[in-house]
């Protein structure tokens, strides 16, 4: 069984050396996985199957509404001392 899995996804038992740009360069990352023996055919889906997999993973949902719709706007402080402090702080930051 281990041999079948290793043939498909590669052998990851040894310590890995993370190459420069591995997390930002798609080609470098793909080559890294292939170098470990990852079978690229496992992720080579026709477009309709790829879209279906994205749907199953929950990646095709509409993004949520902006946060402003969920969070009420901050209310000005009620305490006069606190309000005065924040006004002074705001004026000093603008200088």
C-alpha positions, 0 to 999 in steps of 0.5 A: 500500500505504501508503495502505491501511495508513494507512486501517486503522491511522492515520497515525503519521508526525508527532510524537505529543503524549501527552495527560494520562491517556492511559495510564490512561484507556481512553476517552482512549486510544481517542479518541487512536487514533481521532483518528489515524485508527485503524479501530475495526472492526479490534478489534471482535470478537464475544466468541467471536473475542475469547476465541480471540484472547486464547488465541492471544496466551497471555493465558488461561493460569492464573497461575503458582504463588506464588513461594514454591513455586519459591524455597527459604526463606532459610536462617539464616546459618551464621557466628555473627558474621553471625547476631549482626550480623543479630540486632542489626540486627533488634532495632535496627530494631524500636525 
